[in-house]
Amino acid sequence: MKRADFSPLPDTKINLKDYDPDFHEDWNKQTAKDETDRLQERIQDLQERLYAEGKQALLIVVQAMDTGGKDGLIKKVFSGVNPQGVTVTSFKAPTPEELARDFLWRIHRHAPAKGFIGIFNRSHYEDVLVVRVNKLVPTEVWKSRYDHINAFERLLVESGTRILKFYLHISKAEQKERLLARLDNPNKHWKFSLGDLPVRERWDDYMKAYEDALTRCNTEYAPWHIVPANRKWYRDLFVTQVILKTLEAMNPRFPPAEAGLDQVVIPD
């Protein structure tokens, strides 16, 4: 495969078996880390411009199976940015208040304001993933949600928000290694949940659900990127490169200075 294949074009039927989670181009651990650090400096500058400009927003959606690396990715890629201009929202099981409303209500209220980068750790896609696999609503309900999601994302884009969506693609064998590593390290026990094991048993059902979501909701205005994530250092580099390219295309600019600043005298 080529790097470009991991950002499939709209209307492409996705089969995750076609995507190698070990893919890493010609990078190794050290060169990838060095390049990620270099690119992050540019992201920090562009994020400051985005915040100062206050006219655009960037929404980053991160989805993965358990142990896929969502937390680690967010921590690494956004280290060093100004926290005043970044919001991170982790979506858990919906509350009774949220269940009493449409499935996008709790999502929309966390969409980033202009000038901000918003990061969703899990997202509205849980409503066509977990909800589907666990049969929490009738089939006709979750099937209709693909169109609702596309319309919702189009609304955000037309209102000035760029959207990037990343599926962190790990193998089932890699997940097992990461789960065992959590069990072996007492400092990681808090991240291990017995509830992860029944989810793992339904791996194939989740892969099918992800394939349908990636296929049905991969649009020009809100594209999906399938991130080879078995190697954490390549995962971080891949996502950093895509975010930087997007911010450069957004081209945020500092607002013009007030007139007359050249005449200002600061009194003693």
BELZIUR-V747934 format. One record per backbone hydrogen bond with DSSP energy under -0.5 kcal/mol. CO is the residue of the C=O (numbers start at 1). NH is the residue of the N-H. E is the energy in kcal/mol with one decimal. If there is no record, write none. Layout:
# BELZIUR-V747934
co:CO nh:NH e:E
co:CO nh:NH e:E
This chain:
# BELZIUR-V747934
co:2 nh:5 e:-1.2
co:3 nh:6 e:-1.8
co:4 nh:7 e:-1.7
co:6 nh:226 e:-3.0
co:9 nh:12 e:-1.3
co:11 nh:13 e:-0.5
co:15 nh:18 e:-2.4
co:16 nh:19 e:-1.6
co:18 nh:20 e:-0.6
co:19 nh:21 e:-0.7
co:20 nh:23 e:-1.6
co:21 nh:230 e:-2.1
co:21 nh:231 e:-0.6
co:24 nh:27 e:-1.9
co:28 nh:32 e:-2.6
co:29 nh:33 e:-1.9
co:30 nh:34 e:-2.5
co:31 nh:35 e:-2.2
co:32 nh:36 e:-2.5
co:33 nh:37 e:-2.4
co:34 nh:38 e:-1.9
co:35 nh:39 e:-2.5
co:36 nh:40 e:-2.1
co:37 nh:41 e:-1.0
co:38 nh:41 e:-0.5
co:38 nh:42 e:-0.8
co:39 nh:43 e:-2.0
co:40 nh:44 e:-2.5
co:41 nh:45 e:-1.5
co:42 nh:46 e:-2.3
co:43 nh:47 e:-2.8
co:44 nh:48 e:-1.7
co:45 nh:49 e:-1.8
co:46 nh:50 e:-2.6
co:47 nh:51 e:-2.3
co:48 nh:52 e:-2.3
co:49 nh:53 e:-2.8
co:50 nh:54 e:-2.2
co:56 nh:115 e:-4.6
co:57 nh:162 e:-2.9
co:58 nh:118 e:-3.0
co:59 nh:61 e:-0.5
co:59 nh:164 e:-2.7
co:60 nh:120 e:-3.1
co:61 nh:63 e:-0.5
co:61 nh:166 e:-3.3
co:62 nh:122 e:-2.4
co:63 nh:168 e:-2.6
co:65 nh:68 e:-2.2
co:69 nh:73 e:-2.5
co:70 nh:74 e:-2.3
co:71 nh:75 e:-2.4
co:72 nh:76 e:-2.3
co:73 nh:77 e:-2.9
co:74 nh:78 e:-1.6
co:76 nh:79 e:-1.3
co:78 nh:81 e:-1.2
co:81 nh:83 e:-0.6
co:82 nh:85 e:-2.0
co:83 nh:86 e:-1.1
co:85 nh:117 e:-2.3
co:87 nh:119 e:-2.9
co:89 nh:91 e:-0.6
co:89 nh:121 e:-2.9
co:90 nh:92 e:-0.7
co:95 nh:99 e:-2.7
co:96 nh:100 e:-1.2
co:98 nh:101 e:-1.7
co:102 nh:105 e:-1.7
co:104 nh:108 e:-2.9
co:105 nh:109 e:-1.4
co:107 nh:110 e:-1.9
co:108 nh:111 e:-1.5
co:113 nh:116 e:-2.1
co:116 nh:58 e:-2.1
co:116 nh:118 e:-0.5
co:117 nh:87 e:-2.4
co:118 nh:60 e:-3.2
co:119 nh:89 e:-3.0
co:119 nh:121 e:-0.7
co:120 nh:62 e:-2.6
co:120 nh:122 e:-1.0
co:121 nh:91 e:-1.8
co:123 nh:126 e:-1.7
co:124 nh:127 e:-1.4
co:125 nh:128 e:-1.8
co:126 nh:129 e:-0.8
co:126 nh:131 e:-2.1
co:129 nh:133 e:-3.0
co:130 nh:134 e:-2.5
co:131 nh:136 e:-2.3
co:131 nh:137 e:-0.6
co:132 nh:135 e:-1.3
co:138 nh:141 e:-1.1
co:138 nh:142 e:-1.7
co:139 nh:143 e:-2.3
co:140 nh:144 e:-1.0
co:141 nh:145 e:-0.6
co:142 nh:145 e:-0.7
co:143 nh:146 e:-0.8
co:144 nh:148 e:-1.3
co:145 nh:149 e:-2.9
co:146 nh:150 e:-2.4
co:147 nh:151 e:-2.2
co:148 nh:152 e:-2.5
co:149 nh:153 e:-2.7
co:150 nh:154 e:-2.1
co:151 nh:155 e:-2.1
co:152 nh:156 e:-2.0
co:153 nh:157 e:-2.3
co:154 nh:158 e:-2.8
co:155 nh:159 e:-0.9
co:156 nh:159 e:-0.6
co:156 nh:161 e:-2.0
co:157 nh:160 e:-1.8
co:160 nh:57 e:-2.0
co:160 nh:162 e:-0.5
co:162 nh:59 e:-3.3
co:163 nh:223 e:-0.5
co:164 nh:61 e:-3.0
co:165 nh:225 e:-2.3
co:166 nh:63 e:-2.7
co:166 nh:168 e:-0.6
co:167 nh:169 e:-0.9
co:167 nh:227 e:-2.9
co:168 nh:65 e:-0.6
co:168 nh:170 e:-0.8
co:169 nh:229 e:-2.6
co:171 nh:175 e:-2.0
co:172 nh:176 e:-1.9
co:173 nh:177 e:-1.9
co:174 nh:178 e:-2.1
co:175 nh:179 e:-2.5
co:176 nh:180 e:-2.5
co:177 nh:181 e:-2.0
co:178 nh:182 e:-1.7
co:179 nh:183 e:-1.7
co:180 nh:184 e:-2.0
co:181 nh:185 e:-0.9
co:184 nh:186 e:-0.6
co:185 nh:188 e:-2.4
co:186 nh:189 e:-1.0
co:188 nh:191 e:-1.8
co:189 nh:192 e:-1.4
co:193 nh:196 e:-2.3
co:194 nh:197 e:-1.2
co:194 nh:198 e:-0.6
co:195 nh:199 e:-1.0
co:196 nh:200 e:-2.2
co:197 nh:201 e:-1.8
co:198 nh:202 e:-0.7
co:199 nh:202 e:-1.1
co:200 nh:203 e:-1.6
co:202 nh:206 e:-2.2
co:203 nh:207 e:-2.6
co:204 nh:208 e:-2.1
co:205 nh:209 e:-2.1
co:206 nh:210 e:-2.9
co:207 nh:211 e:-2.6
co:208 nh:212 e:-2.1
co:209 nh:213 e:-2.1
co:210 nh:214 e:-3.1
co:211 nh:215 e:-2.0
co:212 nh:216 e:-3.0
co:213 nh:217 e:-2.0
co:215 nh:218 e:-0.7
co:217 nh:219 e:-0.9
co:218 nh:11 e:-0.5
co:221 nh:163 e:-0.6
co:222 nh:219 e:-1.2
co:223 nh:165 e:-1.7
co:225 nh:167 e:-2.7
co:225 nh:227 e:-0.8
co:226 nh:228 e:-0.6
co:227 nh:169 e:-2.8
co:227 nh:229 e:-0.6
co:230 nh:232 e:-0.7
co:231 nh:234 e:-0.6
co:231 nh:235 e:-2.4
co:232 nh:236 e:-2.3
co:233 nh:237 e:-1.5
co:234 nh:238 e:-3.0
co:235 nh:239 e:-2.2
co:236 nh:240 e:-2.2
co:237 nh:241 e:-2.6
co:238 nh:242 e:-1.9
co:239 nh:243 e:-2.6
co:240 nh:244 e:-2.5
co:241 nh:245 e:-2.3
co:242 nh:246 e:-2.0
co:243 nh:247 e:-2.7
co:244 nh:248 e:-2.5
co:245 nh:249 e:-1.8
co:246 nh:250 e:-2.0
co:247 nh:251 e:-1.6
co:247 nh:252 e:-0.6
co:258 nh:261 e:-1.1
co:260 nh:263 e:-1.7
co:261 nh:264 e:-1.4
co:265 nh:267 e:-0.7
